[in-house]
Amino acid sequence: EETVYRLMKYFGFSFDEDETRKMEQEDCIKDLLKEGTNHNNVSYEMPKKGSQAAALIKWQTQFDIKLFDFSRELFDAQTKEYGSKERKKELKKRKKDGN
């Protein structure tokens, strides 16, 4: 959930000013996080470690892994600017204000 709020802040997105619409938007985010999206419900057999199929998948996803590693580093760096402490302060303030 924190990531969604971080992305909203980073890209300058905000909730609607209308309280009802804002609650709908917050509920939508919670539902997407809870239920997920883009699921593959088709079962398949995983290739055996050391097999040609496993080697091919590893080769084909090598840049995905590098991108994932970079994104984790970026996420950690952005946490300092957009992350946890600031989000907790915002939630505490909202709770105090009754929102």
Buried (B, 14 or more C-beta within 10 A) or exposed (E): EEEBBBEBBEEEEEBEEEEEEBEEBBEEBEEEEEEEEEEEEEEEEEBEEEEEEEEEEEEEEEEEEEEEEEEEEEEEEBBEEBBEEBBEEEEEEEEEEEE
